């Protein structure tokens, strides 16, 4: 990019004309704004631009409560329309594009809101940012800060590090100007006039040519053509990786419409499934399918849920939204997974293995998840499944504005959307000794202002991991009094990231709120435990640390780095008289094994699955103090009792291997005797000797199996692990013989007889 940097005082007209020529955006910050000043700028822009265009205006308050903005909209030039949205309603702007933006940050500033709003402004637009006096702003406590307060902290304990960082980024970044007197102060970059070239049609295509006419960039043409090629394959997949704001979802919608038009016939209708973490993610996909159907006169009707389209039923076939865990449980001609990086890899793998034609997409930089981590985890798997029938497309050209937009660069830098782990070379890890890693205790402001490169490496590791990352997380980590950072470094660079939070020391009022079903925020583990085991409420008054996130550099996984980080954390916690360490996460065999190896025990399993991951959430705790050990030991026993019963109800479809693991992670010896009355004992004997059917003695059989699993593994009768899984599936989960036989690939007669033998042994 050949750019000329201009500094000092610049006229509003010069900035606006540069914007329009370059098809870029600029931000104008107006401190303590008055109505006349803002109206004057709007009118001056209108003289330059003219015509009809739209303003998006947003703030914390409703329009009637925002005097300055209300009076401004009353004086907008003729031909200019607007929509006012409160920050709480910003989901409604997903997939929309606006010419201009007024964002009122005088009361509140949440990074998620700022990012969503700025992204929907097209090139040539000015973003008016209404702000308090910048010196006051840097230390202002906002409503978002008040949400961060949890006992025993007060608003006085909340920091304003990120606001200061945010304001300073506005002061220092090219393309952002502060209004001072009759001019603007800041640095600008002049890159020359931009003309968007109409994209070329691909050489080889069978889709209706009109589908391609919707594309604005060559990248969009490439996506549509990849789906065009997929329609001609018996089996294949398309993988789309896009930077944020590249028109990915629109292109997928156009491609699906083209697929339907080409493949459907009167004799055979097409079924397409569209999945994503939330129906909101699919809004633009469905919008462009509808647009094509309307323009091509394809008769169709729609079904909505919560305002969003979740189904389009047409003469060509049906396109339906399904949640990720449901996607591989039905049949379809084509399955599309948008924002796939936020979905567990095992679900994506099931989809890829089951369906002949699939499309997976991921945002590389943005809020939907870990795009690059997705590439590392999922790309090798999908390549092994589809081989040379995998079509890969990377979208780079922005759709709403020209490349090298200064505001996109500022947004990515300020909210760490482009953060990356440090790039080690092949020699760096040859002689790695985890005992020589350095455990670093940084305050958030140190990383923000003194070591920003370390912070980028720290966040970059999360982006490559399975965590969902949002800009708000950075502000919470920086400013919330109970959140803090620890990291492991190797050769001066981050190799493991720990996001931690103090929990406990709850007030009596918060304990009573929790027991009444209204738990306060900020105490995830104590509130769960005292709700499920009220008699251990002492844990609410202990002090613990929750490991919110832990992730290791992608180049050195499974080398003991995560375990070493937990050892360092435990030493620090013990020095500070912390009672317990804990974590909450989606329960998988691999993750539970990691936490078990590090001394943690599961004490809770959520009654419902996460709608995106399909996993049940679990809580694991490692007690450090004597009083915490007593509480955790009792909670562990009662968790096992509870799980034994919920396996018949909300956990009836839990993987029996996972159930076995949860029931076997005991740190203490547990002796347990069966509670059988005389009748049950006699019927149990009759069953064992063949004199009674399984159902006639089921209550006694179940008590025997419960006794086996209530005991700690060292006190159990030894039987093959596979048959312990069978006992869980058939007796604790009460699955029918036929389903158990199919699940474990066993002969039915052998299953029935062997179960009887094992019950006799127990």
Steps between C-alpha positions, in 0.01 A plus 500: 500500500646838397372739765587856595475585869352842587517637856372801689181698459290392201168630374191284525443548126846360413442193712154440355623535141792264567254251642272513199790474252669212681179317599637485855351604835613763749408564865433849635501517882289781645555559871209633707300556178235764455217479249609788278854368456386155393227635271755732336732207419211292366391787273854558375531132412163512325616789278793287385307179452137592433244242399323247720692310763438344840625566850519235768489662843558306820544562870440359845173689555175501307465783247249690714750502788792621288443875458802578281437219253123557499546864400761408240271255318229765489741716295635238258516625138218414263549164329698357792332216690606350830438217743567529871589186692595456861814299563289217642329455161810481279429143391256661259780657292665168411526481122403864440710780347484871581646814344565691822515431872448704815604301806443655841760377751447773758333261745630153418766332287501127433749369245247255352261787422767721348623217277153402378406859419817603320502186286169584330614840364585499129791677335469876471316521830588711801462358850412771750606382843337701780717489811560661837804720550784260424689558825188420702414214266824316573399455864120485464307214661234386252189281536712216361742552787213480749403160357852378580447560873447188709536446874723560686604774256346845444504740206805663657695179433417504128782631280478708181813374325324401179314830463831683526650261244197551272514881516875505440453275197255758362757774557785312333344324199493637143153569364362607840458869581399710799294810435683805631355843421425526129729217394594138563821385665653165414700303244363401163614262230432593138500193277348633179173440321346154518293349222342161561549283194206287395599138566550263210286195445680170561615300200295196588151530646155344470306719745261756358720795401271735690623344826851624426376852424430555869870465589686822580851353527702230328514319834121476503507362146751239618269388782196475272705308245628259765138412585429482125777239469373318810159461333671296227674263744360178637689570821702803606533795734569873490701668776474880513733706720428874502616808679210681663281714273591320176149401393541136596144434619352687202710291260391178669135607470547573130674166452222308677239670281699409190533142624124473553417644159739264323438177690126503560241363262130426511577140586762570768500780753820599678551506877766735634596536867662821621664491841685755714546577870189722487225568243627861502817381326287376209296818453697616197512151348120474500462863391698446178327170425167684522628783280603258225172309524305827468703619201475161326127469581546186708186455709579461868382566852694555819486397863638726772605455862568803716493720191764300311433278200562136589344334194433574134262256334487534122396313190867399470524355850559600860782688672490469881706626792602233752719522809847343458432189715185429296666548161637146467182335631293545186529459123586771247638553151725781620609608850639850557675594825563874538735629773625145543797607714264546797378139473686203654715311254337163575160634387651637178671166441171311541341730241791462256498120531124461463410731211619486140490877442593750768606863535694624803587864559688691766587860579873545539492829692189591695258403773374160386785289622850379433536503124868413490468241772217355296737466206757318713250265665252434223684542169707179531186306592289627212787446256528139613124452456456663157853484354527677165125567506549781751479851352665770712423871461650791696314833480716810554341798325262707716144527377385824663812711445831504314803301613737656757220684677656689796200441725507123448870508587428701816211271600704182459798643686304654789277199564778246427300335223820433305700364794735208430719272708872552459644307204767269633734322258547125467808497724344685795325202659753224442644511851201644684504442875165607649673558834688790343191691393448839664175568689408868463267703720392807305245766581272573204619860468862380476413287199276763339746787523850355552494157334224507235683241288487250788128570538451433128682169536292418810171569318625340177535167681130515594410579138676182394338299778136390517387810688256754364654844517314829525634855546308537827723226645803728477328781690377261769848352536650850523249671729303247708653484852475122528641409157875469445769369268776245539719360226791270431779627278769319307792694353316819590175412321162374622459125486199456730217742582298500822191716548407477868230633733474516877176352632349458845496730804135551411271716710222335701251682278650344187493154659130536579436630148672193363297261714184682386589435135640845416878456509719810458750524217868448556497189721444218250631207704375591851149585377469170312623296795285661769191476278548126447645421843356768737655342809853586372429871485825557690669498160334835429710660775824337393732660244563321173639556153307396190708422194284681244724405209821308459666441163842396374687618190380290203855393407561325832181323599509185714846566642389568858498879469140541620563275799813698585299823490252352748785398732632856505149631561452259791824615662391861474153415634640313800731792580193727499287269720256422219259220598434344162564507126231411249377517143179466301490366143319273256556144621699280263710193578820676390443814709391307808811288471718815492339642814506162677873464438544840663309409816152636427171318571164551326221621731225602256352419160250737343150360439489628140745492214659811356301572181816568297749241626247234596700448820391500863690753713693370796671659799829359629664608826835440668487577875811653653403576860379251761153652519468494120596131493216417740247688287622357169509144637135526607394668175676227300298227674172680444586576139539128436165429667332768291658391172395141566138617493524758220641232269138383485374850419685804361823303444338192346688566173837575659783298348541204742879537476470859616260394776752238614773762510288742706414222746860382534698820561526449877781644710391327821413143593124451488347189656135446426261214578182413309166589661299183433203371698412132534270489198759665276770258614283198420400629157862584426601139582222367278619722212861389542403131493265542206175483693385856431502732202720809497201734537371319808818573692589833338475702823746269675729478196507879476593532869788255451630693198461833681701356790777399260532851358449681831816332623834649405674296225743342749205347691308365201473140385727468199315448174597593142466874432282432196246324719496788745392715205232241423369507859470878485319492168264211575430546873578856608366648175240224451564456128326211328699184434478554124647851515777393736593208273517730197691772686772260620483266199410198716298187436165537677501160671860543612417847636210371711692202637823689565309774686353236731848358567642844583212586735568172680867596531412843643 
